[in-house]
């Protein structure tokens, strides 16, 4: 997927989250939106995402639990 398409998808996701925000107990949504905006900024700079497969994620998770 191109950076432009990823940015478009992330912006749509941000709009969806913004519509879901309620007056209370939605702090995590703001955090998620901030993370998505950070990713958009990285894509604009040309930073490519890390493509991990499920085995890499499981190894990383196990390693983190040991520490």
C-alpha positions as CSV (number, residue, x, y, z in Angstrom):
1,X,0.0,0.0,0.0
2,X,1.4,3.4,-0.9
3,X,2.0,6.1,1.7
4,X,-0.8,8.2,0.3
5,X,-3.3,5.4,0.7
6,X,-2.1,4.6,4.2
7,X,-2.5,8.3,5.1
8,X,-6.0,8.4,3.7
9,X,-7.0,5.2,5.6
10,X,-5.5,6.6,8.8
11,X,-7.4,9.9,8.4
12,X,-10.6,8.0,7.9
13,X,-9.9,6.1,11.1
14,X,-9.3,9.3,13.0
15,X,-12.6,10.8,11.8
16,X,-14.3,7.6,12.9
17,X,-12.8,7.8,16.4
18,X,-13.6,11.5,16.7
19,X,-17.3,10.7,16.1
20,X,-17.2,8.1,18.8
21,X,-15.9,10.4,21.5
22,X,-18.2,10.9,24.5
23,X,-18.0,13.4,27.3
24,X,-16.5,10.8,29.7
25,X,-14.2,7.8,29.7
26,X,-12.7,8.3,26.2
27,X,-9.2,9.3,27.0
28,X,-7.9,6.2,25.3
29,X,-9.5,7.4,22.1
30,X,-7.5,10.6,22.3
31,X,-4.3,8.6,22.8
32,X,-5.2,6.4,19.8
33,X,-5.8,9.5,17.6
34,X,-2.4,10.9,18.7
35,X,-0.7,7.7,17.7
36,X,-2.5,7.7,14.3
37,X,-1.4,11.3,13.8
38,X,2.1,10.4,14.7
39,X,2.1,7.6,12.1
40,X,0.7,10.0,9.4
41,X,3.6,12.4,10.2
42,X,6.1,9.5,9.8
43,X,4.5,8.5,6.5
44,X,4.8,12.1,5.3
45,X,8.5,12.0,6.1
46,X,8.9,8.8,4.2
47,X,9.4,6.5,7.2
48,X,8.2,3.0,6.3
49,X,6.3,0.9,8.7
50,X,7.7,-2.2,10.4
51,X,6.1,-5.3,9.0
52,X,6.1,-7.9,11.6
53,X,4.6,-11.3,11.3
54,X,2.7,-13.0,14.2
55,X,5.8,-15.1,15.2
56,X,7.9,-12.0,15.6
57,X,5.2,-10.4,17.7
58,X,4.9,-13.4,19.9
59,X,8.7,-13.6,20.4
60,X,8.8,-9.9,21.3
61,X,5.9,-10.3,23.8
62,X,7.6,-13.2,25.5
63,X,10.9,-11.4,25.7
64,X,9.1,-8.3,27.3
65,X,7.4,-10.5,29.9
66,X,10.7,-12.0,31.0
67,X,12.1,-8.5,31.7
